[in-house]
């Protein structure tokens, strides 16, 4: 399972922003950023034209597979952004020009949930949701607590004892639901998420004693939060969306399952068990202690990067995918690795000191 330090650092959600509004629409006092960037008055970003996904870097957001796995890598046109370092004092966001391979650090601090919207980079730091220009300037703060979030259409969606949305242009926050939601994704014009709301207190306590990933039962609601309903009793985690289909791992078996929102049909995709998955670019990327695997959407293995190739046993990791590369952490050392799936090579992208 995923490292609890990274998971628990991404689960709190409260709205408070420079020039933005709390749920209910009341103005709040601007909050300073703990990152080494200056906070400025919010300004609207240029609206993009379509919805998130790896493979079309002009789209807003990030792939749900990346965001489920911490969202520390983001392709954006001619740039690749990645957040490196698991120790806040040593962590930074880097911008790589994919045409020249030139790398530049644009912000210092602990970051996750990288999203794009127009000409703005959105991310979560220890003080909340932030946006900035691609060079790290013109910073706008939207909330005052670190949170896992997703940019979808023209809004930020996140959860804090309920599901909220922030209109990016106006900065206005609106509460959509009281659901305690995790892993928000969008498919078939609806919102899907995981929640423990319907489980008894003893079961929830037992789950919270472990190395908890974003685990829960699968729910569906409209994009405005209405009509919420539980789709299955099964506990699942690592909720992904690709091509209007949902993919996730069974909590009991660790096998990959696919859910069709239009027919409500659930299909088992893999016989093998995985610790986490990322579904991006029409492929499934999975990891367990035997290595990292690339599968097609039917569960057939396309490539295997075993422990001999990687150089160590993946006891805990996460997977982000961009530009035909797999990014992952070795949590024991905090180092960030990249596998080039075209060349089948591996490199240390960032070594934690």
C-alpha positions in Angstrom: 0.0 0.0 0.0 0.9 3.6 -0.4 3.1 5.4 2.1 0.7 6.9 4.7 2.9 10.1 5.0 2.1 11.0 1.4 -1.5 9.9 1.7 -2.4 11.7 4.9 -0.7 14.9 3.7 -3.3 15.1 1.0 -6.6 14.6 2.7 -7.5 17.8 4.7 -9.7 20.4 2.9 -10.6 23.9 4.1 -11.3 27.0 1.9 -9.6 30.3 2.6 -7.9 32.4 -0.1 -6.3 35.7 -1.1 -9.3 37.6 -2.5 -11.3 34.3 -2.7 -14.3 33.3 -0.5 -15.1 30.6 2.0 -18.0 28.3 1.5 -21.0 30.5 1.7 -19.3 33.4 -0.1 -17.9 35.4 2.7 -14.5 37.2 2.0 -11.5 36.1 4.0 -8.2 37.7 4.9 -5.3 36.8 2.5 -3.1 34.1 3.8 0.7 34.1 3.4 2.3 31.2 1.6 4.9 29.0 3.4 6.5 28.3 0.0 9.2 30.7 -1.3 6.8 32.5 -3.6 4.9 35.7 -3.1 1.1 35.7 -2.9 -0.7 38.2 -5.1 -4.3 39.3 -5.8 -6.2 36.6 -7.6 -6.8 37.1 -11.3 -8.7 34.8 -13.8 -6.7 32.4 -15.9 -7.2 32.0 -19.6 -10.0 29.5 -20.0 -9.0 26.2 -21.7 -11.1 24.4 -24.2 -11.6 20.8 -22.9 -11.2 18.4 -19.9 -8.3 16.7 -18.3 -6.1 13.9 -19.6 -2.6 12.8 -20.3 -1.9 12.9 -24.0 -3.5 16.3 -24.7 -1.4 18.7 -22.8 -3.6 21.7 -23.5 -6.4 20.3 -21.4 -7.1 21.5 -17.8 -6.4 19.4 -14.7 -4.2 16.3 -14.7 -5.0 12.6 -15.3 -7.0 11.0 -12.5 -4.3 8.3 -12.4 -1.6 10.8 -11.6 -3.8 12.7 -9.0 -4.7 9.4 -7.3 -1.0 8.8 -6.9 -0.2 12.2 -5.4 -0.2 14.2 -8.6 3.5 15.2 -8.5 4.0 15.0 -12.3 2.2 17.1 -14.9 2.7 17.4 -18.6 1.8 20.9 -19.9 2.5 21.6 -23.6 6.2 22.1 -24.1 6.8 21.7 -20.3 6.9 19.0 -17.8 6.4 19.9 -14.2 7.3 17.7 -11.3 7.4 18.0 -7.5 10.5 16.3 -6.0 11.4 15.7 -2.4 9.4 14.2 0.4 11.0 16.4 3.1 9.2 19.8 3.0 12.4 21.8 3.7 14.2 20.2 0.6 11.2 19.9 -1.8 10.7 21.9 -4.9 8.6 22.1 -8.1 10.7 21.8 -11.2 9.8 22.9 -14.7 11.5 21.1 -17.6 11.4 22.4 -21.1 10.9 19.2 -23.1 12.4 20.8 -26.2 15.8 21.6 -24.6 15.7 19.5 -21.4 16.5 22.7 -19.5 15.3 22.4 -15.8 14.4 25.2 -13.5 13.1 25.2 -9.9 10.1 27.5 -9.7 8.9 27.0 -6.1 10.3 25.6 -2.8 8.2 23.6 -0.4 6.2 20.3 -0.2 3.8 20.0 -3.2 1.3 17.6 -4.6 -1.9 17.5 -6.8 -0.3 19.4 -9.8 -3.0 20.6 -12.2 -3.1 22.9 -15.2 -5.7 25.5 -16.2 -5.0 27.8 -19.1 -1.6 29.5 -18.4 -1.7 28.6 -14.7 -0.1 25.8 -12.7 -2.2 24.7 -9.7 -0.9 22.7 -6.8 -1.3 21.9 -3.1 1.3 23.1 -0.6 1.2 22.7 3.2 -1.0 25.8 3.5 -3.5 25.0 0.8 -4.4 25.2 -2.9 -2.2 27.6 -4.9 -1.9 28.7 -8.5 1.0 30.4 -10.2 2.3 31.2 -13.7 4.6 28.7 -15.3 7.6 30.6 -14.0 6.4 30.5 -10.4 5.2 34.1 -10.3 1.7 35.6 -9.8 0.7 33.3 -7.0 -2.9 33.0 -5.9 -4.0 31.1 -2.8 -7.4 29.5 -2.7 -7.5 27.5 0.6 -5.6 27.5 3.8 -5.3 23.7 4.4 -3.4 21.2 2.3 -5.8 19.2 0.2 -6.1 16.7 -2.6 -8.0 18.3 -5.4 -8.8 18.1 -9.1 -9.4 20.9 -11.7 -12.3 20.0 -13.9 -13.9 22.2 -16.5 -13.6 25.7 -15.0 -13.5 24.8 -11.3 -11.5 23.3 -8.5 -13.2 20.3 -6.7 -12.1 19.2 -3.3 -13.5 17.8 0.0 -13.5 19.0 3.6 -16.3 17.4 5.6 -18.2 17.7 2.4 -17.5 18.3 -1.3 -16.8 21.9 -2.4 -16.1 23.6 -5.7 -14.3 26.9 -6.3 -15.0 28.8 -9.5 -11.5 29.7 -10.8 -12.5 32.9 -12.5 -14.3 34.4 -9.5 -12.7 32.5 -6.6 -16.1 31.8 -5.1 -16.4 28.5 -3.1 -19.7 26.5 -3.0 -20.5 23.5 -0.9 -22.0 20.8 -3.0 -22.5 17.9 -0.5 -21.9 16.8 3.1 -20.2 13.6 1.8 -16.8 12.8 3.3 -15.3 12.0 -0.2 -12.0 10.9 -1.5 -10.6 10.4 -5.0 -13.0 12.6 -6.9 -13.1 11.8 -10.6 -15.5 12.6 -13.4 -17.0 10.3 -16.0 -20.2 10.1 -18.1 -21.2 13.7 -17.0 -21.2 12.6 -13.3 -18.9 12.8 -10.3 -17.6 9.7 -8.7 -15.8 9.3 -5.4 -14.9 6.9 -2.6 -16.4 7.3 0.9 -16.5 5.6 4.3 -19.7 7.3 5.2 -21.9 4.2 5.2 -19.5 1.9 7.2 -19.9 1.2 10.9 -17.5 2.9 13.3 -15.6 -0.3 14.1 -14.8 -1.0 10.4 -13.6 2.5 9.9 -11.4 2.4 13.0 -9.9 -0.9 11.7 -9.1 0.7 8.4 -7.6 3.8 9.9 -5.2 1.6 11.9 -3.4 0.5 8.7 -1.4 2.2 6.0 -4.5 3.8 4.7 -4.7 4.6 1.0 -7.8 6.4 -0.3 -10.1 3.5 0.4 -13.8 3.5 0.5 -17.0 2.4 -1.2 -17.8 3.8 -4.7 -20.4 6.6 -4.9 -21.9 8.5 -7.8 -23.4 12.0 -7.8 -24.2 14.7 -10.3 -21.6 17.4 -10.9 -23.4 19.7 -8.5 -23.4 17.0 -5.8 -27.1 16.0 -5.9 -28.5 12.5 -6.3 -25.6 10.8 -4.5 -25.9 7.0 -4.3 -23.6 4.1 -3.3 -22.9 1.9 -6.3 -21.5 -1.1 -4.5 -20.8 -2.5 -1.0 -17.2 -3.5 -1.9 -14.3 -1.6 -0.5 -11.9 -0.3 -3.2 -9.0 2.1 -3.6 -7.0 3.9 -6.3 -10.0 5.2 -8.2 -9.0 6.1 -11.8 -11.0 7.3 -14.8 -10.0 6.7 -18.4 -12.2 7.0 -21.5 -15.4 7.3 -19.4 -14.6 4.1 -17.6 -13.7 3.7 -13.9 -10.8 1.5 -12.8 -9.8 0.7 -9.2 -8.3 -2.0 -7.0 -10.4 -4.4 -4.8 -9.5 -3.9 -1.2 -9.8 -7.6 -0.5 -7.9 -9.1 -3.5 -5.8 -6.2 -4.9 -7.0 -7.1 -8.3 -7.9 -4.5 -10.9 -11.6 -4.0 -11.6 -13.4 -1.9 -14.2 -16.8 -0.2 -13.7 -18.9 1.0 -16.6 -21.0 4.1 -15.4 -23.5 3.7 -18.3 -24.4 0.0 -17.6 -23.3 -0.3 -13.9 -21.4 -3.4 -14.9 -18.2 -4.4 -13.0 -15.6 -6.5 -14.7 -12.4 -8.0 -13.2 -9.5 -6.9 -15.3 -6.5 -8.7 -13.7 -5.7 -12.0 -12.1 -2.7 -10.6 -10.3 -2.8 -8.3 -7.3 -1.3 -4.8 -7.2 -0.4 -2.3 -4.5 -1.5 0.7 -6.7 -2.4 1.5 -10.3 -2.4 4.5 -12.6 -4.6 4.3 -15.7 -3.3 6.9 -18.3 -2.9 7.1 -22.0 -5.0 4.0 -22.6 -2.8 1.8 -20.5 -2.7 0.5 -16.9 0.4 0.9 -14.9 0.6 -1.2 -11.8 3.1 -1.9 -9.1 3.7 -4.6 -6.4 6.7 -6.1 -4.7 7.7 -7.8 -8.0 8.1 -4.6 -9.9 6.2 -2.2 -12.2 4.0 -3.5 -14.9 2.4 -2.0 -18.0 -0.9 -3.6 -19.0 -3.4 -3.0 -21.8 -7.0 -2.1 -20.7 -7.9 -5.8 -20.8 -5.2 -6.7 -18.2 -2.7 -8.2 -20.6 0.9 -7.5 -19.7 2.8 -5.4 -22.2 6.0 -4.7 -20.3 7.6 -5.7 -17.0 10.2 -3.8 -15.0 11.2 -6.3 -12.3 13.3 -5.7 -9.2 16.5 -6.6 -11.0 15.8 -3.7 -13.5 14.7 -1.3 -10.8 17.5 -2.3 -8.4 15.4 -2.7 -5.2 12.1 -4.1 -4.0 9.2 -1.7 -4.2 7.7 -2.1 -0.8 5.9 1.2 -1.0 5.6 3.5 -4.0 3.3 5.6 -6.2 3.1 5.9 -10.0 2.8 9.0 -12.1 2.9 8.8 -15.9 3.8 11.5 -18.5 5.5 11.7 -21.9 6.0 7.9 -22.2 7.7 7.8 -18.8 6.8 6.3 -15.5 7.8 8.2 -12.4 7.9 6.7 -8.9 9.3 7.2 -5.4 11.4 4.9 -3.3 9.9 6.0 0.0 12.7 4.6 2.1 15.1 7.1 0.6 12.7 9.7 -0.7 14.3 9.5 -4.2 12.3 10.0 -7.4 12.9 7.7 -10.3 11.9 7.8 -14.0 11.6 4.9 -16.4 11.6 5.7 -20.1 9.2 3.2 -21.5 10.4 3.8 -25.1 14.1 3.2 -24.3 13.5 0.9 -21.3 16.0 2.8 -19.2 15.8 4.0 -15.6 17.3 7.1 -14.0 17.3 8.8 -10.6 15.5 12.1 -11.3 15.9 13.4 -7.7 18.0 12.0 -4.9 16.8 12.9 -1.4 19.8 14.1 0.7 
